[in-house]
Amino acid sequence: MLFRSWHRGTREADLILGSFAEAYLAGFDDRGLDDYEKLLACPDADLFDWITRRTAPPPEYDTDVTRLLLAFRYRPRAT
């Protein structure tokens, strides 16, 4: 899942989801992993709309993992 988070197709999604996965993926229980797997199947455009608050996630994506992603703030890595 970490690899898939960093290789979404758009660089913006790579940065957000890759950084999010690095920060939280190891701490997810089985349910969290299942919920994150569902998010990885979502199109980038839908995720961007949710992250930027243009639209709310549909009820089937209203999970703790989604709420954690929406609260996550990307910070570039120190070089």
mmCIF file of the C-alpha atoms, coordinates in Angstrom:
data_MODEL
# 
_entry.id   MODEL 
# 
loop_
_atom_site.group_PDB 
_atom_site.id 
_atom_site.type_symbol 
_atom_site.label_atom_id 
_atom_site.label_alt_id 
_atom_site.label_comp_id 
_atom_site.label_asym_id 
_atom_site.label_entity_id 
_atom_site.label_seq_id 
_atom_site.pdbx_PDB_ins_code 
_atom_site.Cartn_x 
_atom_site.Cartn_y 
_atom_site.Cartn_z 
_atom_site.occupancy 
_atom_site.B_iso_or_equiv 
_atom_site.pdbx_formal_charge 
_atom_site.auth_seq_id 
_atom_site.auth_comp_id 
_atom_site.auth_asym_id 
_atom_site.auth_atom_id 
_atom_site.pdbx_PDB_model_num 
ATOM 1  C CA . MET A 1 1  ? 0.000   0.000  0.000   1.00 0.00 ? 1  MET A CA 1 
ATOM 2  C CA . LEU A 1 2  ? 2.900   2.341  0.653   1.00 0.00 ? 2  LEU A CA 1 
ATOM 3  C CA . PHE A 1 3  ? 4.170   1.819  -2.886  1.00 0.00 ? 3  PHE A CA 1 
ATOM 4  C CA . ARG A 1 4  ? 0.693   2.391  -4.330  1.00 0.00 ? 4  ARG A CA 1 
ATOM 5  C CA . SER A 1 5  ? 0.354   5.564  -2.247  1.00 0.00 ? 5  SER A CA 1 
ATOM 6  C CA . TRP A 1 6  ? 3.529   6.984  -3.788  1.00 0.00 ? 6  TRP A CA 1 
ATOM 7  C CA . HIS A 1 7  ? 2.606   5.921  -7.349  1.00 0.00 ? 7  HIS A CA 1 
ATOM 8  C CA . ARG A 1 8  ? -0.910  7.220  -7.940  1.00 0.00 ? 8  ARG A CA 1 
ATOM 9  C CA . GLY A 1 9  ? -0.488  8.801  -11.340 1.00 0.00 ? 9  GLY A CA 1 
ATOM 10 C CA . THR A 1 10 ? -0.532  12.477 -10.455 1.00 0.00 ? 10 THR A CA 1 
ATOM 11 C CA . ARG A 1 11 ? 2.370   13.953 -8.566  1.00 0.00 ? 11 ARG A CA 1 
ATOM 12 C CA . GLU A 1 12 ? 0.087   15.850 -6.213  1.00 0.00 ? 12 GLU A CA 1 
ATOM 13 C CA . ALA A 1 13 ? -1.687  12.661 -5.152  1.00 0.00 ? 13 ALA A CA 1 
ATOM 14 C CA . ASP A 1 14 ? 1.672   10.902 -4.820  1.00 0.00 ? 14 ASP A CA 1 
ATOM 15 C CA . LEU A 1 15 ? 2.905   13.565 -2.417  1.00 0.00 ? 15 LEU A CA 1 
ATOM 16 C CA . ILE A 1 16 ? -0.228  13.701 -0.299  1.00 0.00 ? 16 ILE A CA 1 
ATOM 17 C CA . LEU A 1 17 ? -1.039  9.996  -0.100  1.00 0.00 ? 17 LEU A CA 1 
ATOM 18 C CA . GLY A 1 18 ? 2.589   8.879  0.031   1.00 0.00 ? 18 GLY A CA 1 
ATOM 19 C CA . SER A 1 19 ? 3.354   11.209 2.916   1.00 0.00 ? 19 SER A CA 1 
ATOM 20 C CA . PHE A 1 20 ? 0.107   10.261 4.658   1.00 0.00 ? 20 PHE A CA 1 
ATOM 21 C CA . ALA A 1 21 ? 0.892   6.556  4.315   1.00 0.00 ? 21 ALA A CA 1 
ATOM 22 C CA . GLU A 1 22 ? 4.405   7.039  5.677   1.00 0.00 ? 22 GLU A CA 1 
ATOM 23 C CA . ALA A 1 23 ? 2.978   8.846  8.678   1.00 0.00 ? 23 ALA A CA 1 
ATOM 24 C CA . TYR A 1 24 ? 0.056   6.526  9.511   1.00 0.00 ? 24 TYR A CA 1 
ATOM 25 C CA . LEU A 1 25 ? 0.017   3.242  7.610   1.00 0.00 ? 25 LEU A CA 1 
ATOM 26 C CA . ALA A 1 26 ? 2.099   1.248  10.103  1.00 0.00 ? 26 ALA A CA 1 
ATOM 27 C CA . GLY A 1 27 ? -0.320  2.143  12.902  1.00 0.00 ? 27 GLY A CA 1 
ATOM 28 C CA . PHE A 1 28 ? -3.509  1.022  11.147  1.00 0.00 ? 28 PHE A CA 1 
ATOM 29 C CA . ASP A 1 29 ? -5.320  -2.062 12.415  1.00 0.00 ? 29 ASP A CA 1 
ATOM 30 C CA . ASP A 1 30 ? -7.037  -4.466 9.995   1.00 0.00 ? 30 ASP A CA 1 
ATOM 31 C CA . ARG A 1 31 ? -10.097 -2.244 9.659   1.00 0.00 ? 31 ARG A CA 1 
ATOM 32 C CA . GLY A 1 32 ? -7.935  0.822  9.030   1.00 0.00 ? 32 GLY A CA 1 
ATOM 33 C CA . LEU A 1 33 ? -5.998  -1.060 6.364   1.00 0.00 ? 33 LEU A CA 1 
ATOM 34 C CA . ASP A 1 34 ? -9.248  -2.124 4.691   1.00 0.00 ? 34 ASP A CA 1 
ATOM 35 C CA . ASP A 1 35 ? -10.517 1.462  4.777   1.00 0.00 ? 35 ASP A CA 1 
ATOM 36 C CA . TYR A 1 36 ? -7.254  2.781  3.348   1.00 0.00 ? 36 TYR A CA 1 
ATOM 37 C CA . GLU A 1 37 ? -7.361  0.135  0.614   1.00 0.00 ? 37 GLU A CA 1 
ATOM 38 C CA . LYS A 1 38 ? -10.781 1.505  -0.392  1.00 0.00 ? 38 LYS A CA 1 
ATOM 39 C CA . LEU A 1 39 ? -9.349  5.035  -0.532  1.00 0.00 ? 39 LEU A CA 1 
ATOM 40 C CA . LEU A 1 40 ? -6.532  3.874  -2.791  1.00 0.00 ? 40 LEU A CA 1 
ATOM 41 C CA . ALA A 1 41 ? -9.146  2.644  -5.253  1.00 0.00 ? 41 ALA A CA 1 
ATOM 42 C CA . CYS A 1 42 ? -10.719 6.111  -5.504  1.00 0.00 ? 42 CYS A CA 1 
ATOM 43 C CA . PRO A 1 43 ? -9.881  8.337  -8.455  1.00 0.00 ? 43 PRO A CA 1 
ATOM 44 C CA . ASP A 1 44 ? -7.463  11.166 -7.682  1.00 0.00 ? 44 ASP A CA 1 
ATOM 45 C CA . ALA A 1 45 ? -10.059 13.755 -8.731  1.00 0.00 ? 45 ALA A CA 1 
ATOM 46 C CA . ASP A 1 46 ? -12.491 12.526 -6.073  1.00 0.00 ? 46 ASP A CA 1 
ATOM 47 C CA . LEU A 1 47 ? -9.810  12.522 -3.395  1.00 0.00 ? 47 LEU A CA 1 
ATOM 48 C CA . PHE A 1 48 ? -8.760  16.071 -4.311  1.00 0.00 ? 48 PHE A CA 1 
ATOM 49 C CA . ASP A 1 49 ? -12.349 17.269 -4.082  1.00 0.00 ? 49 ASP A CA 1 
ATOM 50 C CA . TRP A 1 50 ? -12.618 15.776 -0.586  1.00 0.00 ? 50 TRP A CA 1 
ATOM 51 C CA . ILE A 1 51 ? -9.220  17.045 0.575   1.00 0.00 ? 51 ILE A CA 1 
ATOM 52 C CA . THR A 1 52 ? -9.920  20.574 -0.684  1.00 0.00 ? 52 THR A CA 1 
ATOM 53 C CA . ARG A 1 53 ? -13.439 20.447 0.783   1.00 0.00 ? 53 ARG A CA 1 
ATOM 54 C CA . ARG A 1 54 ? -15.095 21.019 -2.597  1.00 0.00 ? 54 ARG A CA 1 
ATOM 55 C CA . THR A 1 55 ? -17.295 18.024 -1.854  1.00 0.00 ? 55 THR A CA 1 
ATOM 56 C CA . ALA A 1 56 ? -17.808 15.741 1.117   1.00 0.00 ? 56 ALA A CA 1 
ATOM 57 C CA . PRO A 1 57 ? -16.881 12.086 0.878   1.00 0.00 ? 57 PRO A CA 1 
ATOM 58 C CA . PRO A 1 58 ? -19.884 9.842  0.275   1.00 0.00 ? 58 PRO A CA 1 
ATOM 59 C CA . PRO A 1 59 ? -21.174 7.958  3.332   1.00 0.00 ? 59 PRO A CA 1 
ATOM 60 C CA . GLU A 1 60 ? -19.386 4.735  2.382   1.00 0.00 ? 60 GLU A CA 1 
ATOM 61 C CA . TYR A 1 61 ? -16.072 6.597  2.771   1.00 0.00 ? 61 TYR A CA 1 
ATOM 62 C CA . ASP A 1 62 ? -16.951 8.271  6.068   1.00 0.00 ? 62 ASP A CA 1 
ATOM 63 C CA . THR A 1 63 ? -14.351 6.404  8.123   1.00 0.00 ? 63 THR A CA 1 
ATOM 64 C CA . ASP A 1 64 ? -11.721 7.270  10.697  1.00 0.00 ? 64 ASP A CA 1 
ATOM 65 C CA . VAL A 1 65 ? -9.048  6.827  8.027   1.00 0.00 ? 65 VAL A CA 1 
ATOM 66 C CA . THR A 1 66 ? -10.767 9.250  5.657   1.00 0.00 ? 66 THR A CA 1 
ATOM 67 C CA . ARG A 1 67 ? -11.186 11.813 8.427   1.00 0.00 ? 67 ARG A CA 1 
ATOM 68 C CA . LEU A 1 68 ? -7.498  11.383 9.306   1.00 0.00 ? 68 LEU A CA 1 
ATOM 69 C CA . LEU A 1 69 ? -6.542  11.937 5.665   1.00 0.00 ? 69 LEU A CA 1 
ATOM 70 C CA . LEU A 1 70 ? -8.720  15.054 5.446   1.00 0.00 ? 70 LEU A CA 1 
ATOM 71 C CA . ALA A 1 71 ? -7.043  16.472 8.560   1.00 0.00 ? 71 ALA A CA 1 
ATOM 72 C CA . PHE A 1 72 ? -3.544  15.582 7.292   1.00 0.00 ? 72 PHE A CA 1 
ATOM 73 C CA . ARG A 1 73 ? -1.372  18.437 6.102   1.00 0.00 ? 73 ARG A CA 1 
ATOM 74 C CA . TYR A 1 74 ? 1.428   17.654 3.670   1.00 0.00 ? 74 TYR A CA 1 
ATOM 75 C CA . ARG A 1 75 ? 4.850   18.947 4.628   1.00 0.00 ? 75 ARG A CA 1 
ATOM 76 C CA . PRO A 1 76 ? 7.798   18.552 2.260   1.00 0.00 ? 76 PRO A CA 1 
ATOM 77 C CA . ARG A 1 77 ? 10.613  16.372 3.491   1.00 0.00 ? 77 ARG A CA 1 
ATOM 78 C CA . ALA A 1 78 ? 13.706  18.111 4.762   1.00 0.00 ? 78 ALA A CA 1 
ATOM 79 C CA . THR A 1 79 ? 16.611  17.658 2.365   1.00 0.00 ? 79 THR A CA 1 
# 
